[in-house]
Amino acid sequence: WGWSNMEKYWRRTSTLVRPTDDHDTSCQADPDAHGYGPVQVNLAGFKNELEDHVVSTAKLLGGRFAYNRDINAGNTLGVGTILYILISTRLTHTATAYLQPAMDRSNLDVVISTRVTR
């Protein structure tokens, strides 16, 4: 379950897209840490007024809570900007990325409120 084993699978799941306000994200996310999968992730289309203070303090102090440009790049320790899976007010997740496109397949049955026994 280490990053070296999981990275290739992570890259198959997510695509980093520009935030709705189209601001420069080069200091907030690492495009190389993302692949070309169907789950779209982005930064918020707005800045929290506290964010700059927290990030600058993390950069200054370092240590356990040092600034981490992108926690999806394999090192999850530190302080950084959170990525969202909300694209243009639409939540994207595994169901919208994988299940919905496959719903018309003849070999797929989706059964709800059912307990699996094996």
All heavy atoms as an XYZ file, in Angstrom:
927
protein
N       0.807     -1.203      0.000
C       0.000      0.000      0.000
C       0.843      1.258      0.000
O       0.363      2.328      0.314
C      -0.949      0.008      1.193
C      -2.038     -0.998      1.035
C      -2.114     -2.208      1.639
C      -3.199     -0.910      0.207
N      -3.244     -2.866      1.244
C      -3.938     -2.087      0.366
C      -3.673      0.067     -0.661
C      -5.133     -2.315     -0.295
C      -4.858     -0.173     -1.321
C      -5.578     -1.341     -1.129
N       2.100      1.135     -0.337
C       2.950      2.312     -0.411
C       2.683      3.084     -1.697
O       2.088      2.578     -2.652
N       3.136      4.332     -1.723
C       2.911      5.196     -2.878
C       3.486      4.601     -4.150
O       2.881      4.690     -5.216
C       3.475      6.587     -2.617
C       3.259      7.514     -3.769
C       4.216      8.053     -4.580
C       2.019      8.002     -4.268
N       3.637      8.846     -5.542
C       2.282      8.830     -5.372
C       0.684      7.816     -3.888
C       1.293      9.465     -6.092
C      -0.308      8.457     -4.610
C       0.002      9.266     -5.696
N       4.643      3.983     -4.070
C       5.254      3.414     -5.271
C       4.375      2.327     -5.888
O       4.387      2.127     -7.100
C       6.638      2.860     -4.960
O       6.557      1.834     -3.985
N       3.576      1.647     -5.064
C       2.655      0.630     -5.579
C       1.340      1.237     -6.068
O       0.711      0.701     -6.976
C       2.331     -0.400     -4.495
C       3.561     -1.103     -3.993
O       4.033     -0.799     -2.906
N       4.110     -2.008     -4.787
N       0.918      2.310     -5.457
C      -0.409      2.870     -5.730
C      -0.424      3.996     -6.765
O      -1.460      4.294     -7.339
C      -1.029      3.401     -4.429
C      -1.257      2.333     -3.379
S      -2.333      0.998     -3.944
C      -3.841      1.857     -4.245
N       0.711      4.613     -7.016
C       0.746      5.803     -7.869
C       0.143      5.557     -9.246
O      -0.639      6.370     -9.744
C       2.183      6.300     -8.017
C       2.282      7.547     -8.868
C       3.704      8.056     -8.994
O       4.659      7.353     -8.626
O       3.848      9.193     -9.472
N       0.467      4.461     -9.889
C      -0.050      4.217    -11.246
C      -1.572      4.097    -11.244
O      -2.227      4.499    -12.196
C       0.595      2.994    -11.874
C       0.312      1.684    -11.183
C       1.051      0.548    -11.865
C       0.874     -0.753    -11.090
N       1.674     -1.826    -11.653
N      -2.144      3.585    -10.154
C      -3.605      3.473    -10.075
C      -4.241      4.832     -9.794
O      -5.309      5.149    -10.314
C      -4.004      2.447     -9.012
C      -3.442      1.081     -9.322
C      -2.393      0.559     -8.583
C      -3.927      0.338    -10.399
C      -1.858     -0.682     -8.886
C      -3.403     -0.904    -10.705
C      -2.367     -1.400     -9.947
O      -1.833     -2.623    -10.257
N      -3.572      5.639     -8.955
C      -4.069      6.990     -8.676
C      -4.142      7.799     -9.964
O      -5.120      8.482    -10.244
C      -3.168      7.692     -7.660
C      -3.402      9.172     -7.599
C      -2.557     10.150     -8.011
C      -4.571      9.848     -7.137
N      -3.122     11.384     -7.827
C      -4.364     11.225     -7.296
C      -5.776      9.416     -6.610
C      -5.302     12.175     -6.938
C      -6.726     10.370     -6.250
C      -6.471     11.728     -6.416
N      -3.124      7.711    -10.790
C      -3.080      8.474    -12.040
C      -4.182      8.059    -13.002
O      -4.595      8.839    -13.847
C      -1.716      8.338    -12.699
C      -0.634      9.044    -11.917
C       0.700      8.957    -12.632
N       1.750      9.545    -11.853
C       1.973     10.852    -11.752
N       1.211     11.702    -12.369
N       2.963     11.301    -11.023
N      -4.680      6.849    -12.864
C      -5.776      6.387    -13.725
C      -7.131      6.890    -13.255
O      -8.119      6.760    -13.974
C      -5.816      4.861    -13.759
C      -4.629      4.240    -14.449
C      -4.758      2.741    -14.434
N      -3.522      2.114    -14.864
C      -3.280      0.824    -14.789
N      -4.207      0.013    -14.302
N      -2.143      0.327    -15.198
N      -7.198      7.435    -12.052
C      -8.497      7.853    -11.520
C      -8.787      9.332    -11.685
O      -9.931      9.705    -11.904
C      -8.629      7.522    -10.016
O      -7.649      8.254     -9.286
C      -8.490      6.051     -9.755
N      -7.778     10.204    -11.565
C      -8.095     11.629    -11.483
C      -7.425     12.471    -12.556
O      -6.358     12.150    -13.050
C      -7.677     12.179    -10.117
O      -6.284     12.353    -10.058
N      -8.100     13.562    -12.882
C      -7.575     14.586    -13.778
C      -7.681     15.921    -13.056
O      -8.739     16.258    -12.525
C      -8.396     14.658    -15.082
O      -8.312     13.406    -15.747
C      -7.887     15.755    -15.994
N      -6.596     16.673    -13.022
C      -6.616     18.010    -12.421
C      -7.133     18.997    -13.459
O      -6.595     19.090    -14.554
C      -5.213     18.408    -11.969
C      -5.074     19.777    -11.315
C      -5.847     19.830    -10.002
C      -3.611     20.105    -11.084
N      -8.193     19.707    -13.120
C      -8.758     20.707    -14.032
C      -8.642     22.089    -13.400
O      -8.520     22.225    -12.194
C     -10.238     20.394    -14.381
C     -10.348     19.085    -15.122
C     -11.100     20.367    -13.143
N      -8.684     23.113    -14.237
C      -8.569     24.489    -13.730
C      -9.805     24.857    -12.909
O     -10.901     24.425    -13.221
C      -8.402     25.462    -14.890
C      -7.054     25.250    -15.588
C      -6.699     26.374    -16.517
N      -6.459     27.643    -15.866
C      -5.319     27.993    -15.269
N      -4.333     27.153    -15.211
N      -5.179     29.183    -14.753
N      -9.628     25.675    -11.880
C     -10.769     26.096    -11.071
C     -11.703     27.004    -11.869
O     -11.308     27.575    -12.895
C     -10.129     26.843     -9.898
C      -8.787     27.236    -10.373
C      -8.368     26.226    -11.390
N     -12.908     27.151    -11.396
C     -13.929     27.908    -12.124
C     -13.546     29.369    -12.338
O     -13.950     29.967    -13.330
C     -15.287     27.838    -11.406
O     -15.119     28.262    -10.047
C     -15.833     26.433    -11.431
N     -12.765     29.944    -11.422
C     -12.374     31.346    -11.611
C     -11.098     31.466    -12.449
O     -10.616     32.558    -12.690
C     -12.205     32.060    -10.274
C     -10.989     31.604     -9.494
O     -10.368     30.583     -9.871
O     -10.654     32.253     -8.490
N     -10.543     30.342    -12.885
C      -9.388     30.280    -13.792
C      -8.126     30.938    -13.232
O      -7.283     31.389    -13.983
C      -9.759     30.892    -15.146
C      -8.954     30.269    -16.276
O      -8.623     29.077    -16.182
O      -8.643     30.981    -17.240
N      -7.966     30.983    -11.899
C      -6.756     31.588    -11.338
C      -5.564     30.638    -11.482
O      -5.717     29.439    -11.679
C      -6.965     32.023     -9.888
C      -7.014     30.903     -8.890
N      -8.175     30.253     -8.558
C      -6.035     30.335     -8.141
C      -7.929     29.329     -7.663
N      -6.626     29.352     -7.389
N      -4.374     31.176    -11.395
C      -3.140     30.412    -11.525
C      -2.996     29.482    -10.322
O      -3.006     29.927     -9.183
C      -1.948     31.367    -11.601
C      -0.614     30.646    -11.690
O      -0.592     29.458    -12.079
O       0.408     31.272    -11.381
N      -2.852     28.197    -10.580
C      -2.767     27.209     -9.506
C      -1.369     26.614     -9.363
O      -1.182     25.659     -8.628
C      -3.749     26.059     -9.771
O      -3.399     25.425    -11.006
C      -5.178     26.553     -9.829
N      -0.388     27.190    -10.041
C       0.945     26.589    -10.066
C       1.578     26.466     -8.683
O       2.391     25.574     -8.457
C       1.860     27.361    -11.004
O       1.956     28.704    -10.590
N       1.225     27.324     -7.750
C       1.788     27.232     -6.403
C       0.892     26.438     -5.459
O       1.220     26.254     -4.299
C       2.002     28.630     -5.825
S       3.257     29.556     -6.715
N      -0.245     25.975     -5.938
C      -1.201     25.292     -5.081
C      -1.384     23.817     -5.400
O      -1.871     23.071     -4.569
C      -2.567     25.972     -5.177
C      -2.555     27.404     -4.699
C      -3.901     28.040     -4.958
O      -4.320     28.181     -6.092
N      -4.575     28.405     -3.894
N      -1.051     23.394     -6.595
C      -1.230     21.997     -6.982
C      -0.164     21.626     -8.002
O       0.308     22.475     -8.751
C      -2.617     21.779     -7.573
N       0.174     20.361     -8.013
C       1.195     19.866     -8.928
C       0.516     19.059    -10.041
O       0.059     17.943     -9.795
C       2.180     18.982     -8.165
C       3.275     18.426     -9.037
O       3.331     18.760    -10.235
O       4.089     17.651     -8.508
N       0.438     19.598    -11.249
C      -0.225     18.879    -12.343
C       0.411     17.516    -12.617
O      -0.274     16.582    -13.031
C      -0.042     19.799    -13.553
C       0.235     21.145    -12.986
C       0.920     20.909    -11.672
N       1.701     17.370    -12.347
C       2.377     16.087    -12.570
C       1.934     15.012    -11.587
O       2.230     13.833    -11.782
C       3.896     16.265    -12.480
C       4.436     17.099    -13.633
O       3.791     17.130    -14.706
O       5.490     17.729    -13.454
N       1.244     15.391    -10.527
C       0.779     14.421     -9.536
C      -0.560     13.819     -9.919
O      -1.095     12.992     -9.193
C       0.666     15.096     -8.168
N      -1.099     14.232    -11.049
C      -2.423     13.769    -11.472
C      -2.326     13.158    -12.856
O      -1.429     13.454    -13.631
C      -3.411     14.938    -11.459
C      -3.501     15.565    -10.106
N      -4.368     15.124     -9.151
C      -2.779     16.560     -9.549
C      -4.190     15.836     -8.042
N      -3.230     16.716     -8.256
N      -3.276     12.314    -13.160
C      -3.261     11.632    -14.446
C      -4.382     12.115    -15.349
O      -4.678     13.312    -15.395
N      -5.019     11.167    -16.002
C      -6.065     11.491    -16.972
C      -7.288     10.608    -16.762
O      -7.876     10.114    -17.712
C      -5.516     11.332    -18.397
C      -4.352     12.261    -18.634
C      -3.053     11.824    -18.481
C      -4.575     13.589    -18.944
C      -1.984     12.693    -18.664
C      -3.519     14.457    -19.128
C      -2.230     13.996    -18.988
O      -1.181     14.860    -19.155
N      -7.667     10.413    -15.516
C      -8.815      9.574    -15.191
C     -10.114     10.348    -15.228
O     -10.139     11.571    -15.396
N     -11.227      9.662    -15.031
C     -12.540     10.291    -15.145
C     -12.981     11.136    -13.945
O     -13.913     11.922    -14.066
C     -13.479      9.102    -15.332
C     -12.781      7.964    -14.691
C     -11.320      8.216    -14.882
N     -12.333     10.995    -12.791
C     -12.700     11.808    -11.627
C     -11.948     13.127    -11.726
O     -10.724     13.166    -11.661
C     -12.368     11.095    -10.303
C     -12.700     11.983     -9.113
C     -13.113      9.776    -10.200
N     -12.694     14.209    -11.891
C     -12.090     15.530    -12.056
C     -11.913     16.197    -10.700
O     -12.857     16.288     -9.927
C     -12.953     16.396    -12.957
C     -13.068     15.855    -14.352
C     -13.916     16.753    -15.231
O     -14.706     17.551    -14.766
N     -13.739     16.601    -16.524
N     -10.688     16.655    -10.433
C     -10.394     17.358     -9.186
C      -9.903     18.763     -9.522
O      -9.300     18.987    -10.567
C      -9.350     16.613     -8.319
C      -9.882     15.280     -7.844
C      -8.047     16.426     -9.061
N     -10.202     19.703     -8.647
C      -9.734     21.073     -8.857
C      -9.600     21.796     -7.537
O      -9.966     21.279     -6.492
C     -10.640     21.839     -9.820
C     -11.983     22.189     -9.231
O     -12.337     21.772     -8.137
N     -12.768     22.949     -9.951
N      -9.070     22.992     -7.614
C      -8.983     23.868     -6.450
C     -10.251     24.695     -6.386
O     -10.948     24.866     -7.394
C      -7.767     24.785     -6.578
C      -6.447     24.035     -6.509
C      -5.393     24.750     -7.293
C      -6.040     23.839     -5.079
N     -10.525     25.211     -5.233
C     -11.712     26.055     -5.078
C     -11.622     27.262     -6.008
O     -10.530     27.768     -6.274
C     -11.841     26.526     -3.636
N     -12.747     27.714     -6.484
C     -12.793     28.878     -7.363
C     -12.775     30.183     -6.583
O     -13.094     31.229     -7.116
N     -12.398     30.121     -5.336
C     -12.320     31.304     -4.484
C     -11.228     31.064     -3.452
O     -10.854     29.932     -3.187
C     -13.651     31.542     -3.762
C     -14.081     30.366     -2.931
C     -13.691     30.253     -1.611
C     -14.849     29.356     -3.485
C     -14.055     29.155     -0.845
C     -15.227     28.259     -2.727
C     -14.828     28.163     -1.409
N     -10.699     32.126     -2.900
C      -9.680     31.987     -1.862
C     -10.294     32.295     -0.508
O     -11.025     33.250     -0.349
C      -8.513     32.932     -2.128
C      -7.602     32.428     -3.226
C      -6.313     33.168     -3.203
C      -5.337     32.285     -2.488
N      -3.982     32.767     -2.506
N      -9.939     31.477      0.447
C     -10.324     31.719      1.822
C      -9.365     32.770      2.378
O      -8.153     32.679      2.158
C     -10.215     30.399      2.588
C     -10.616     30.535      4.029
O     -10.173     31.432      4.740
N     -11.459     29.629      4.469
N      -9.866     33.731      3.106
C      -9.004     34.816      3.593
C      -7.939     34.326      4.571
O      -6.907     34.969      4.737
C      -9.841     35.922      4.236
C     -10.690     35.454      5.407
C     -11.674     36.501      5.861
O     -12.516     36.908      5.047
O     -11.594     36.913      7.024
N      -8.130     33.190      5.170
C      -7.163     32.640      6.114
C      -6.079     31.810      5.424
O      -4.988     31.626      5.961
C      -7.914     31.771      7.132
C      -7.170     31.295      8.360
C      -6.615     32.480      9.139
C      -8.077     30.460      9.222
N      -6.351     31.347      4.218
C      -5.448     30.427      3.518
C      -4.023     30.959      3.359
O      -3.053     30.253      3.634
C      -6.019     30.077      2.152
C      -5.188     29.089      1.376
C      -5.821     28.740      0.043
O      -7.010     29.010     -0.182
O      -5.093     28.194     -0.791
N      -3.874     32.186      2.905
C      -2.535     32.748      2.703
C      -1.731     32.783      4.001
O      -0.525     32.512      3.999
C      -2.610     34.155      2.108
C      -3.039     34.157      0.657
O      -2.835     33.131     -0.023
O      -3.583     35.178      0.204
N      -2.389     33.090      5.111
C      -1.705     33.148      6.408
C      -1.243     31.759      6.845
O      -0.118     31.590      7.324
C      -2.606     33.761      7.481
C      -3.026     35.167      7.186
N      -2.132     36.217      7.173
C      -4.228     35.687      6.872
C      -2.766     37.334      6.866
N      -4.053     37.036      6.681
N      -2.098     30.772      6.675
C      -1.754     29.408      7.071
C      -0.611     28.880      6.206
O       0.353     28.302      6.714
C      -2.992     28.482      6.983
C      -2.608     27.031      7.198
C      -4.046     28.919      7.987
N      -0.699     29.086      4.904
C       0.337     28.595      3.986
C       1.673     29.280      4.262
O       2.722     28.626      4.333
C      -0.102     28.776      2.523
C       1.055     28.575      1.565
C      -1.233     27.811      2.191
N       1.680     30.598      4.439
C       2.949     31.293      4.684
C       3.560     30.867      6.009
O       4.786     30.739      6.125
C       2.768     32.816      4.624
O       1.878     33.251      5.616
N       2.735     30.605      7.021
C       3.243     30.132      8.309
C       3.836     28.737      8.159
O       4.906     28.437      8.709
C       2.118     30.133      9.370
O       1.608     31.464      9.492
C       2.625     29.649     10.707
N       3.180     27.869      7.409
C       3.692     26.511      7.186
C       5.022     26.550      6.447
O       5.949     25.794      6.760
C       2.672     25.686      6.392
N       5.136     27.448      5.474
C       6.408     27.586      4.745
C       7.507     28.089      5.663
O       8.652     27.656      5.573
C       6.239     28.543      3.567
C       5.449     27.952      2.417
C       5.278     28.970      1.305
C       4.522     28.395      0.127
N       4.316     29.381     -0.948
N       7.173     28.997      6.562
C       8.144     29.579      7.479
C       8.602     28.583      8.545
O       9.790     28.443      8.808
C       7.538     30.814      8.151
C       8.393     31.545      9.166
C       9.560     32.222      8.461
C       7.555     32.570      9.913
N       7.664     27.849      9.123
C       7.983     26.953     10.233
C       8.583     25.622      9.790
O       9.449     25.079     10.462
C       6.732     26.685     11.072
C       6.181     27.875     11.832
C       4.901     27.493     12.555
C       7.211     28.403     12.816
N       8.098     25.071      8.677
C       8.594     23.761      8.231
C       8.259     22.675      9.224
O       7.251     22.717      9.909
N       9.131     21.684      9.332
C       8.924     20.597     10.291
C       7.767     19.687      9.897
O       7.483     19.489      8.719
N       7.104     19.136     10.895
C       6.000     18.199     10.655
C       4.874     18.793      9.831
O       4.189     18.087      9.106
C       5.410     17.729     11.985
C       6.075     16.534     12.560
C       5.441     16.088     13.830
N       4.099     15.568     13.616
C       3.252     15.331     14.595
N       3.570     15.576     15.837
N       2.059     14.851     14.343
N       4.659     20.069      9.973
C       3.543     20.710      9.280
C       4.036     21.700      8.231
O       3.474     22.772      8.052
C       2.611     21.374     10.293
C       2.065     20.388     11.280
C       2.531     20.352     12.575
C       1.112     19.458     10.884
C       2.035     19.427     13.476
C       0.624     18.525     11.780
C       1.080     18.506     13.080
N       5.059     21.318      7.520
C       5.608     22.153      6.454
C       4.608     22.261      5.307
O       3.696     21.446      5.175
C       6.915     21.555      5.940
N       4.805     23.246      4.459
C       3.936     23.421      3.302
C       4.118     22.251      2.341
O       5.229     21.833      2.041
C       4.248     24.739      2.589
C       3.421     24.924      1.343
C       2.062     25.135      1.425
C       4.000     24.860      0.088
C       1.291     25.291      0.296
C       3.244     25.011     -1.058
C       1.878     25.227     -0.941
O       1.123     25.369     -2.073
N       3.028     21.712      1.872
C       3.025     20.610      0.911
C       2.200     21.065     -0.285
O       0.983     21.222     -0.174
C       2.422     19.353      1.549
C       2.500     18.144      0.650
O       2.699     18.254     -0.551
N       2.321     16.980      1.236
N       2.834     21.286     -1.399
C       2.163     21.838     -2.588
C       0.984     20.988     -3.052
O      -0.031     21.515     -3.492
C       3.179     21.986     -3.717
C       2.592     22.546     -4.987
C       3.698     22.760     -5.986
N       3.149     23.004     -7.299
C       3.769     22.688     -8.417
N       4.961     22.129     -8.376
N       3.216     22.939     -9.570
N       1.129     19.664     -2.990
C       0.033     18.799     -3.430
C       0.083     17.483     -2.666
O       0.975     16.674     -2.873
C       0.140     18.533     -4.938
C      -1.135     17.970     -5.537
O      -1.828     17.203     -4.836
O      -1.437     18.291     -6.690
N      -0.870     17.279     -1.777
C      -0.879     16.062     -0.963
C      -1.195     14.820     -1.796
O      -1.080     13.708     -1.307
C      -1.861     16.165      0.224
C      -3.290     16.337     -0.262
C      -1.451     17.271      1.165
C      -4.331     16.209      0.831
N      -1.560     14.994     -3.042
C      -1.836     13.867     -3.921
C      -0.602     13.417     -4.690
O      -0.703     12.585     -5.587
C      -2.945     14.232     -4.907
C      -4.236     14.512     -4.191
O      -4.792     13.635     -3.553
N      -4.699     15.743     -4.264
N       0.561     13.943     -4.343
C       1.801     13.600     -5.035
C       2.584     12.509     -4.306
O       3.727     12.259     -4.637
C       2.657     14.849     -5.213
N       1.975     11.878     -3.324
C       2.627     10.770     -2.637
C       3.027     11.049     -1.207
O       3.168     10.135     -0.410
N       3.208     12.308     -0.841
C       3.538     12.671      0.535
C       2.347     13.425      1.110
O       2.087     14.557      0.726
C       4.791     13.558      0.572
C       5.097     14.057      1.964
O       4.590     13.536      2.951
N       5.926     15.072      2.049
N       1.642     12.798      2.023
C       0.419     13.408      2.553
C       0.646     14.203      3.832
O      -0.299     14.732      4.388
C      -0.643     12.327      2.820
O      -0.096     11.356      3.723
C      -1.063     11.651      1.529
N       1.887     14.302      4.276
C       2.171     15.028      5.506
C       2.411     16.502      5.215
O       3.142     16.854      4.292
C       3.413     14.432      6.185
C       3.743     14.959      7.578
C       2.603     14.650      8.538
C       5.027     14.334      8.073
N       1.790     17.353      5.989
C       2.017     18.784      5.844
C       0.738     19.569      5.668
O      -0.361     19.050      5.791
N       0.890     20.839      5.353
C      -0.214     21.768      5.174
C      -0.247     22.188      3.712
O       0.784     22.538      3.137
C      -0.021     23.021      6.060
C      -1.091     24.055      5.779
C      -0.017     22.633      7.526
N      -1.415     22.123      3.117
C      -1.525     22.527      1.722
C      -2.961     22.860      1.357
O      -3.858     22.802      2.193
N      -3.150     23.196      0.117
C      -4.473     23.533     -0.385
C      -5.236     22.251     -0.702
O      -4.686     21.331     -1.299
C      -4.345     24.387     -1.658
O      -3.529     25.523     -1.350
C      -5.688     24.865     -2.136
N      -6.475     22.202     -0.312
C      -7.302     21.020     -0.523
C      -7.897     21.051     -1.928
O      -8.387     22.084     -2.389
C      -8.443     20.955      0.520
C      -7.863     20.863      1.922
C      -9.381     19.804      0.240
C      -7.019     19.636      2.181
N      -7.867     19.913     -2.578
C      -8.500     19.772     -3.892
C      -9.934     19.305     -3.707
O     -10.241     18.553     -2.787
C      -7.731     18.773     -4.752
C      -6.321     19.211     -5.123
C      -5.578     18.084     -5.811
C      -6.363     20.415     -6.025
N     -10.799     19.748     -4.593
C     -12.211     19.401     -4.536
C     -12.590     18.542     -5.735
O     -11.920     18.563     -6.753
C     -13.066     20.678     -4.569
C     -12.879     21.538     -3.355
C     -11.889     22.509     -3.322
C     -13.684     21.370     -2.243
C     -11.701     23.302     -2.194
C     -13.515     22.159     -1.118
C     -12.521     23.123     -1.103
O     -12.345     23.893      0.003
N     -13.680     17.831     -5.611
C     -14.205     17.080     -6.741
C     -15.520     17.698     -7.213
O     -16.387     17.040     -7.737
C     -14.384     15.578     -6.416
C     -15.238     15.373     -5.176
C     -13.036     14.913     -6.257
C     -15.592     13.936     -4.903
N     -15.642     18.989     -7.043
C     -16.820     19.737     -7.462
C     -16.457     20.540     -8.707
O     -15.607     21.410     -8.660
C     -17.260     20.687     -6.342
C     -18.543     21.451     -6.559
C     -19.723     20.493     -6.578
C     -18.731     22.482     -5.462
N     -17.076     20.206     -9.813
C     -16.788     20.870    -11.076
C     -18.049     21.602    -11.522
O     -19.078     20.985    -11.782
C     -16.373     19.856    -12.165
C     -15.217     18.981    -11.666
C     -16.035     20.550    -13.465
C     -13.939     19.725    -11.373
N     -17.964     22.921    -11.597
C     -19.088     23.758    -12.033
C     -20.374     23.387    -11.305
O     -21.393     23.100    -11.907
C     -19.287     23.636    -13.544
O     -18.150     24.054    -14.217
N     -20.325     23.364    -10.005
C     -21.444     23.059     -9.101
C     -21.950     21.623     -9.224
O     -22.985     21.285     -8.687
C     -22.636     24.033     -9.274
O     -23.266     23.786    -10.537
C     -22.211     25.478     -9.174
N     -21.211     20.760     -9.906
C     -21.609     19.352    -10.038
C     -20.572     18.489     -9.337
O     -19.387     18.570     -9.620
C     -21.699     18.961    -11.520
C     -22.188     17.545    -11.749
C     -22.287     17.249    -13.229
N     -20.988     17.185    -13.873
C     -20.246     16.084    -13.975
N     -20.669     14.957    -13.467
N     -19.086     16.116    -14.592
N     -21.040     17.661     -8.410
C     -20.149     16.772     -7.694
C     -19.738     15.624     -8.606
O     -20.570     14.994     -9.244
C     -20.853     16.215     -6.454
C     -20.033     15.332     -5.534
C     -18.893     16.130     -4.926
C     -20.909     14.756     -4.444
N     -18.452     15.394     -8.706
C     -17.959     14.265     -9.482
C     -17.353     13.254     -8.514
O     -16.705     13.631     -7.554
C     -16.940     14.701    -10.557
O     -16.457     13.546    -11.240
C     -15.777     15.445     -9.991
N     -17.643     11.999     -8.707
C     -17.155     10.935     -7.829
C     -17.173      9.631     -8.599
O     -17.405      9.620     -9.808
C     -17.989     10.854     -6.549
C     -19.468     10.900     -6.786
N     -20.185      9.829     -7.278
C     -20.344     11.901     -6.641
C     -21.456     10.173     -7.404
N     -21.577     11.419     -7.030
N     -16.933      8.532     -7.942
C     -16.823      7.263     -8.659
C     -18.106      6.901     -9.401
O     -18.053      6.336    -10.487
C     -16.437      6.119     -7.714
O     -17.335      6.098     -6.608
C     -15.016      6.293     -7.211
N     -19.261      7.237     -8.838
C     -20.514      6.904     -9.524
C     -20.678      7.711    -10.815
O     -21.056      7.169    -11.853
C     -21.712      7.135     -8.605
N     -20.379      9.006    -10.775
C     -20.511      9.811    -11.995
C     -19.377      9.537    -12.971
O     -19.547      9.688    -14.169
C     -20.548     11.318    -11.672
O     -19.354     11.684    -10.985
C     -21.766     11.690    -10.857
N     -18.222      9.131    -12.463
C     -17.075      8.899    -13.333
C     -17.080      7.514    -13.972
O     -16.673      7.368    -15.122
C     -15.787      9.082    -12.538
N     -17.529      6.507    -13.238
C     -17.453      5.137    -13.739
C     -18.813      4.483    -13.966
O     -19.028      3.827    -14.989
C     -16.657      4.258    -12.768
C     -15.204      4.640    -12.669
C     -14.734      5.423    -11.635
C     -14.303      4.206    -13.630
C     -13.394      5.765    -11.554
C     -12.959      4.540    -13.564
C     -12.521      5.319    -12.518
O     -11.200      5.664    -12.443
N     -19.722      4.622    -13.007
C     -20.992      3.899    -13.083
C     -21.955      4.508    -14.092
O     -22.498      3.798    -14.949
C     -21.642      3.821    -11.699
C     -22.951      3.042    -11.624
C     -22.747      1.600    -12.083
C     -23.503      3.084    -10.209
N     -22.211      5.804    -14.025
C     -23.180      6.424    -14.933
C     -22.866      6.189    -16.409
O     -23.772      5.866    -17.177
C     -23.335      7.909    -14.635
C     -24.161      8.156    -13.399
C     -24.332      9.630    -13.097
O     -23.734     10.493    -13.725
N     -25.152      9.923    -12.100
N     -21.601      6.295    -16.845
C     -21.319      6.028    -18.256
C     -21.590      4.573    -18.664
O     -21.782      4.287    -19.844
C     -19.835      6.359    -18.407
C     -19.528      7.271    -17.285
C     -20.422      6.843    -16.168
N     -21.625      3.653    -17.698
C     -21.805      2.234    -18.007
C     -23.232      1.743    -17.778
O     -23.534      0.571    -18.020
C     -20.845      1.406    -17.163
N     -24.128      2.603    -17.337
C     -25.484      2.167    -16.963
C     -26.263      1.515    -18.101
O     -27.130      0.679    -17.848
C     -26.288      3.345    -16.394
C     -25.852      3.758    -15.011
S     -26.053      2.473    -13.762
C     -27.820      2.413    -13.614
N     -25.986      1.837    -19.336
C     -26.725      1.266    -20.462
C     -26.150     -0.063    -20.945
O     -26.677     -0.648    -21.894
C     -26.772      2.262    -21.628
C     -27.624      3.476    -21.293
O     -28.560      3.344    -20.481
O     -27.337      4.556    -21.833
N     -25.106     -0.542    -20.293
C     -24.511     -1.804    -20.724
C     -25.450     -2.969    -20.431
O     -26.082     -3.033    -19.370
C     -23.177     -2.029    -20.018
C     -22.115     -1.053    -20.489
C     -20.846     -1.172    -19.730
N     -20.356     -2.551    -19.688
C     -19.214     -2.903    -19.138
N     -18.442     -1.982    -18.595
N     -18.828     -4.149    -19.128
N     -25.545     -3.889    -21.360
C     -26.454     -5.030    -21.210
C     -25.975     -6.020    -20.149
O     -26.783     -6.786    -19.611
C     -26.620     -5.753    -22.546
O     -25.373     -6.259    -22.977
N     -24.699     -6.010    -19.832
C     -24.180     -6.957    -18.853
C     -24.019     -6.343    -17.460
O     -23.284     -6.851    -16.635
C     -22.840     -7.527    -19.325
C     -21.759     -6.462    -19.435
O     -22.050     -5.269    -19.466
N     -20.516     -6.903    -19.516
N     -24.722     -5.248    -17.193
C     -24.645     -4.590    -15.894
C     -26.028     -4.515    -15.263
O     -26.976     -4.011    -15.876
C     -24.079     -3.161    -16.040
C     -24.064     -2.316    -14.766
C     -23.094     -2.900    -13.739
C     -23.689     -0.879    -15.095
N     -26.147     -5.036    -14.067
C     -27.367     -4.907    -13.269
C     -26.990     -4.209    -11.974
O     -26.075     -4.650    -11.272
C     -27.959     -6.277    -12.937
C     -28.501     -6.991    -14.157
O     -29.198     -6.338    -14.952
O     -28.214     -8.193    -14.310
N     -27.673     -3.142    -11.642
C     -27.444     -2.431    -10.395
C     -28.638     -2.714     -9.489
O     -29.783     -2.424     -9.842
C     -27.290     -0.907    -10.624
C     -27.118     -0.185     -9.293
C     -26.122     -0.630    -11.548
N     -28.354     -3.292     -8.354
C     -29.405     -3.674     -7.415
C     -29.190     -2.879     -6.130
O     -28.109     -2.898     -5.553
C     -29.334     -5.200     -7.112
C     -30.470     -5.608     -6.188
C     -29.367     -5.998     -8.418
N     -30.205     -2.162     -5.701
C     -30.077     -1.336     -4.507
C     -30.792     -2.006     -3.335
O     -31.595     -2.926     -3.511
C     -30.630      0.088     -4.739
C     -32.100      0.047     -5.129
C     -29.817      0.796     -5.810
C     -32.752      1.399     -5.181
N     -30.476     -1.567     -2.137
C     -31.064     -2.100     -0.897
C     -30.954     -3.619     -0.841
O     -31.901     -4.315     -0.493
C     -32.535     -1.670     -0.778
O     -32.631     -0.264     -0.773
N     -29.801     -4.122     -1.180
C     -29.572     -5.553     -1.233
C     -28.308     -5.891     -0.437
O     -27.316     -5.192     -0.534
C     -29.394     -6.026     -2.696
O     -30.548     -5.638     -3.421
C     -29.196     -7.516     -2.775
N     -28.363     -6.977      0.313
C     -27.214     -7.417      1.068
C     -26.463     -8.482      0.280
O     -27.063     -9.426     -0.219
C     -27.636     -8.005      2.410
C     -26.444     -8.428      3.257
C     -26.851     -9.061      4.548
N     -27.614     -8.096      5.308
C     -28.011     -8.294      6.550
N     -27.732     -9.409      7.161
N     -28.698     -7.374      7.184
N     -25.170     -8.315      0.180
C     -24.340     -9.304     -0.491
C     -23.899    -10.328      0.537
O     -23.441     -9.976      1.617
C     -23.104     -8.621     -1.137
C     -22.184     -9.656     -1.744
C     -23.552     -7.612     -2.165
N     -24.045    -11.603      0.182
C     -23.673    -12.653      1.139
C     -22.380    -13.344      0.775
O     -21.826    -14.076      1.580
C     -24.792    -13.699      1.256
O     -25.045    -14.267     -0.028
C     -26.051    -13.068      1.832
N     -21.905    -13.209     -0.467
C     -20.618    -13.781     -0.831
C     -19.891    -12.860     -1.780
O     -20.427    -12.134     -2.507
C     -20.639    -15.099     -1.556
C     -21.717    -16.024     -1.313
C     -21.526    -17.370     -1.960
N     -21.481    -17.324     -3.421
C     -21.165    -18.354     -4.150
N     -20.813    -19.459     -3.586
N     -21.164    -18.305     -5.437
